């Protein structure tokens, strides 16, 4: 199969059921977990461009910005302490994801969401009242724990609750919430930037999405998969009937039981995921989040106001430009929701990759033209507008490809016995490289100059080729039958034994589970 493509055939079941209002509401509430992640991404860059914030916590950076008129434009904001403020959150999320994997598996997805919301709320309050850098960093670490738990549990929850024909669209609700959070953060930064206390409002208002996910998770039902894994067979069956809107769920419930039995035979999910038969799952759960960060998106999302300020936009103009990219992000993510279960994951990945490559190369050319290698020069208004358009072009491509699919694909491909571990790896890798990019971006910009955009463009070439050859199509495939996809893939099929395919030759019966 050239390019690793796979189209579901008659060997893949399509279970009965409809999209109920109950499951839609549950998925919308759960997706709000993305708000806390998105709000933080959007708020950080705006706050670090506010003079009142810089003068209070990072006076050396403030002086460099105001006094270094002849300094390279690429190096004005180069400060490891300043980037630590942004990136410390993701270091905490990295370590929290391992604990979250255990909590999510043993206690269920909703408990993990609830805990994440509470801890994030504590971090938001601490940041809002901070009086020194130490309080800021501790608050960021608490926010990171909250993000780690939410990012671990929400995508799994959405993939398990959604019917297969709409799993992509409902799961991308998580990414939609992230983009809405980024946009709202940009608007708040723009509103309060001129106030001396504006940074407190921006940081403290993170409590609002934290309260939303905390309260919402209290009322959420748990997924049938999670209920069944904790041994409550009849409750799991009733929940499956409720979310599918039909009493005829025996076939799908049988697959859930088969998956649960397979999971029960596993001694430890972390040692299990390293076995050869889970090689494709491990590879995707590691490489997709790794590649997602090396698209360079967080260069834009974290530091959009700082970046636009560097390119010559004024204070207000830089914040407004960040709002514009935030709007593009939201609308493009909505396009992904409409297209992902029709066009498939691969088509969006490939088109988005090509579009990002083109836009990144052109941005590098425009910056090189204006500032050269020395970083001294002025960008005309017309060129600045063109750069903004190109960045929006890039953000749109990411928002309907690597943004949502980077969370969707790893959450839907793993069998139940390694699903929590696979998602933990996804979150940990994502957070690890988010931390690295966030911590060293401003230094990289200072040393690599316009070449930084070419650096990320080269990575997008590599990841687009990887998708073409190694990612099979997973649209409309029931989540517990995903090994059918891997078994038929030209490369990964060699790792999947026949007895790992659920739903085709199973001899396990529902009554065995009930006995």
Residue pairs with C-beta under 8 A, 6 or more apart in sequence:
1 488
1 489
1 490
2 490
3 346
3 468
3 469
4 346
4 468
4 469
4 470
4 471
4 472
4 489
4 490
4 491
5 346
5 472
5 473
6 472
6 473
6 474
6 485
6 488
6 489
7 473
8 473
8 475
8 476
8 477
8 485
11 484
11 504
12 476
12 477
12 478
12 481
12 484
13 251
13 252
13 255
13 478
13 481
13 503
14 164
14 165
14 476
14 478
15 163
15 164
15 244
15 249
15 251
15 252
15 478
16 244
16 246
16 248
16 249
16 251
16 252
17 163
17 243
17 244
17 245
17 246
17 248
17 249
17 252
18 163
18 244
18 245
18 246
19 163
19 166
19 245
20 242
20 243
20 244
20 245
22 242
22 243
22 245
23 161
23 162
23 163
23 170
23 243
23 244
24 170
26 161
26 220
26 221
26 243
27 157
27 158
27 161
27 162
27 170
27 173
28 173
29 216
29 217
29 219
29 220
30 109
30 113
30 154
30 157
30 158
30 161
30 173
30 174
30 216
30 217
30 220
31 154
31 158
31 170
31 173
31 174
31 176
31 177
32 177
32 209
32 212
32 213
32 216
33 113
33 116
33 117
33 150
33 151
33 153
33 154
33 174
33 177
33 213
33 217
34 150
34 154
34 173
34 174
34 175
34 176
34 177
34 178
34 180
34 181
35 177
35 178
35 180
35 181
35 209
35 212
35 213
36 116
36 117
36 120
36 143
36 146
36 147
36 150
36 181
36 206
36 209
36 210
36 213
37 147
37 150
37 151
37 178
37 181
38 177
38 178
38 179
38 180
38 181
38 182
38 183
38 184
38 185
39 181
39 182
39 184
39 185
39 205
39 206
39 209
40 89
40 143
40 147
40 181
40 185
40 206
41 178
41 181
41 182
41 185
41 298
41 301
41 302
42 181
42 182
42 183
42 184
42 185
42 186
42 189
42 301
42 322
42 326
43 185
43 188
43 189
43 202
43 203
43 206
44 85
44 86
44 302
45 86
45 301
45 302
45 303
45 304
45 305
45 306
45 307
45 322
46 185
46 186
46 188
46 189
46 190
46 193
46 202
46 304
46 305
46 319
46 322
47 53
47 189
47 199
47 202
47 203
48 54
48 58
48 77
48 82
48 85
48 86
48 303
48 305
48 306
49 193
49 305
49 306
49 309
49 315
49 318
49 319
50 189
50 193
50 198
50 199
50 202
51 62
51 315
52 195
52 196
52 197
52 198
52 199
53 198
53 199
54 61
54 62
54 65
55 62
56 199
57 85
57 132
57 133
57 136
58 79
58 81
58 82
58 85
58 133
60 79
61 77
61 79
61 82
64 71
64 76
64 77
65 76
65 77
68 76
70 376
71 375
72 374
72 375
72 376
72 446
73 310
73 311
73 312
73 371
73 375
73 376
73 377
74 310
74 371
74 375
74 445
74 446
74 449
75 375
75 445
75 446
76 310
77 303
77 306
77 310
77 442
78 442
78 443
78 445
78 446
79 442
80 439
80 443
81 133
82 442
83 438
83 439
83 440
83 441
83 442
83 443
84 137
84 439
85 133
85 136
85 137
85 140
86 140
86 302
86 303
86 438
86 439
87 434
87 435
87 436
87 438
87 439
88 137
88 140
88 141
88 144
88 435
89 140
89 141
89 143
89 144
89 147
90 144
90 147
90 431
90 432
90 434
90 435
90 438
91 141
91 144
91 431
91 435
92 140
92 141
92 142
92 143
92 144
92 145
92 147
92 148
93 144
93 145
93 147
93 148
93 151
93 427
93 431
93 434
94 144
94 148
94 427
94 428
94 431
94 432
94 435
95 148
96 144
96 145
96 147
96 148
96 149
97 148
97 151
97 152
97 424
97 427
97 428
97 431
98 424
98 428
99 148
100 112
100 116
100 148
100 149
100 152
100 153
100 424
100 427
101 152
101 269
101 420
101 421
101 423
101 424
102 420
103 111
103 112
103 115
103 149
104 111
104 112
104 152
104 153
104 156
104 420
104 423
105 229
105 269
105 420
106 230
108 222
108 223
108 226
108 227
108 230
109 153
109 154
109 156
109 157
109 160
109 222
109 223
109 226
110 153
110 157
110 217
110 220
110 221
110 222
112 149
112 150
112 152
112 153
113 149
113 150
113 153
113 154
113 157
113 213
113 217
113 220
114 214
114 217
114 218
115 149
116 145
116 146
116 147
116 148
116 149
116 150
116 152
116 153
116 213
117 146
117 150
117 210
117 211
117 212
117 213
117 214
117 215
117 217
118 146
118 210
118 214
119 142
119 143
119 145
119 146
119 149
120 142
120 143
120 145
120 146
120 147
120 150
120 206
120 209
120 210
120 213
121 146
121 207
121 210
121 211
121 214
122 142
123 139
123 140
123 141
123 142
123 143
123 144
123 145
123 146
123 206
124 139
124 143
124 203
124 204
124 205
124 206
124 207
124 210
125 139
125 204
125 207
126 135
126 138
126 139
126 142
127 135
127 136
127 139
127 140
127 143
127 203
127 204
127 206
128 200
128 201
128 203
128 204
128 205
128 206
128 207
129 135
129 200
129 204
130 136
130 139
130 203
139 203
143 206
144 431
146 210
147 431
148 427
148 431
150 213
151 407
151 427
151 430
151 431
152 420
152 423
152 424
152 427
154 174
155 171
155 174
155 407
155 408
155 410
155 411
155 423
155 426
156 223
156 411
156 419
156 420
156 423
157 220
157 223
158 167
158 170
158 171
158 173
158 174
158 411
159 167
159 171
159 408
159 411
159 412
159 479
160 223
160 224
160 225
160 226
160 479
161 170
161 223
161 243
162 169
162 170
162 171
163 244
164 476
164 477
164 478
164 479
165 341
165 476
166 341
167 341
167 408
167 412
167 479
168 340
168 341
168 345
168 408
168 475
169 337
169 338
169 340
169 341
171 404
171 407
171 408
171 411
171 412
172 333
172 336
172 337
172 340
172 404
172 408
173 337
174 404
174 407
175 333
175 336
175 399
175 403
175 404
175 407
175 408
176 330
176 333
176 334
176 337
176 404
178 403
179 326
179 329
179 330
179 333
179 399
179 403
180 330
181 209
182 301
182 326
182 329
183 323
183 326
183 327
183 329
183 330
185 202
185 326
186 304
186 319
186 322
186 323
186 325
186 326
187 323
187 326
188 201
188 202
188 205
189 198
189 202
189 305
189 319
189 322
190 316
190 319
190 320
190 322
190 323
191 198
192 198
192 199
192 201
192 202
193 315
193 316
193 319
195 201
221 239
221 242
221 243
222 239
223 239
224 236
224 237
224 239
224 240
224 243
224 253
224 256
225 236
225 256
225 259
225 260
225 416
225 419
227 235
227 236
227 239
228 236
228 256
228 257
228 260
228 513
229 260
229 263
229 416
233 257
233 513
233 514
234 514
236 253
236 256
237 249
237 253
240 249
240 252
240 253
240 256
241 247
241 249
244 252
250 510
252 478
253 510
254 503
254 506
254 508
254 509
254 510
255 478
255 480
255 481
255 502
255 503
255 506
256 480
257 508
257 510
257 512
257 513
258 480
258 502
258 503
258 506
258 508
259 415
259 416
259 417
259 480
259 502
260 416
260 513
261 508
261 512
261 513
262 415
262 416
262 417
262 500
262 502
263 415
263 416
263 417
265 417
266 272
266 417
266 418
269 417
269 418
269 420
269 421
270 421
272 278
272 417
272 418
272 421
273 281
273 282
273 418
273 421
273 422
273 425
274 282
276 495
277 495
277 496
277 497
277 500
278 418
278 495
279 492
279 495
280 413
280 486
280 489
280 492
280 495
280 496
281 413
281 414
281 415
281 418
281 422
281 486
282 422
282 425
283 470
284 409
284 410
284 413
284 471
285 410
285 413
285 414
285 422
285 423
285 425
285 426
285 429
286 425
286 426
286 429
287 466
288 405
288 406
288 409
288 410
288 426
289 406
289 410
289 426
289 427
289 429
289 430
289 433
290 429
290 433
291 402
291 406
291 459
291 462
291 463
291 466
292 402
292 403
292 406
292 430
293 430
293 433
293 434
293 436
293 437
294 433
294 437
294 456
294 459
294 460
294 463
295 356
295 398
295 402
295 456
295 459
295 460
295 463
296 360
296 437
296 452
296 453
296 455
296 456
296 459
296 460
297 395
297 398
297 402
297 403
298 434
298 437
298 438
298 441
299 307
299 437
299 441
299 452
299 456
300 307
300 325
300 391
300 394
300 395
302 438
302 441
303 441
303 442
304 318
304 321
304 322
304 325
305 318
305 319
305 321
305 322
306 318
306 442
307 318
308 317
308 318
308 321
308 322
308 388
309 315
309 318
310 445
311 367
311 370
311 379
311 384
311 387
312 370
312 378
312 379
312 384
313 321
313 384
321 388
324 388
324 392
325 388
325 391
325 392
325 395
328 392
328 395
328 396
328 399
329 395
329 396
329 399
329 403
330 399
331 396
332 395
332 396
332 397
332 398
332 399
332 400
333 399
333 400
333 403
333 404
335 399
335 400
336 348
336 399
336 400
336 401
336 403
336 404
336 405
337 404
339 347
339 348
339 400
340 348
340 404
340 405
340 408
340 475
341 475
341 476
344 473
344 475
345 405
345 408
345 409
345 471
345 473
345 474
345 475
346 467
346 468
346 471
346 472
346 473
348 400
348 401
348 405
349 401
349 402
349 405
349 464
349 467
349 471
350 464
350 467
350 468
351 397
351 401
352 397
352 398
352 400
352 401
352 402
353 397
353 401
353 402
353 460
353 461
353 463
353 464
353 467
354 464
355 393
355 394
355 396
355 397
356 394
356 397
356 398
356 401
356 402
356 457
356 460
357 457
357 460
357 461
357 464
358 393
359 390
359 391
359 393
359 394
359 397
360 394
360 453
360 454
360 456
360 457
360 460
361 453
361 454
361 457
362 390
363 387
363 390
363 391
363 394
363 453
364 450
364 451
364 452
364 453
364 454
364 457
365 450
366 379
366 383
366 386
366 387
366 390
367 379
367 387
367 449
367 450
367 453
368 449
368 450
369 383
370 377
370 378
370 379
370 380
370 383
371 377
371 379
371 449
371 450
373 449
375 449
379 387
402 463
406 430
407 426
409 471
409 474
410 422
410 423
410 425
410 426
411 423
411 426
412 474
412 479
412 482
413 422
413 474
413 482
413 485
413 486
414 421
414 422
414 423
414 482
415 480
415 482
415 483
415 500
415 502
416 480
441 452
444 452
444 455
445 452
448 455
469 491
470 491
470 492
472 485
472 486
472 488
472 489
472 492
473 485
474 482
474 485
477 484
477 485
478 503
480 502
480 503
481 501
481 502
481 503
483 496
483 500
483 501
483 502
484 501
484 503
484 504
486 492
486 493
486 495
486 496
487 493
487 496
487 498
487 500
487 501
498 505
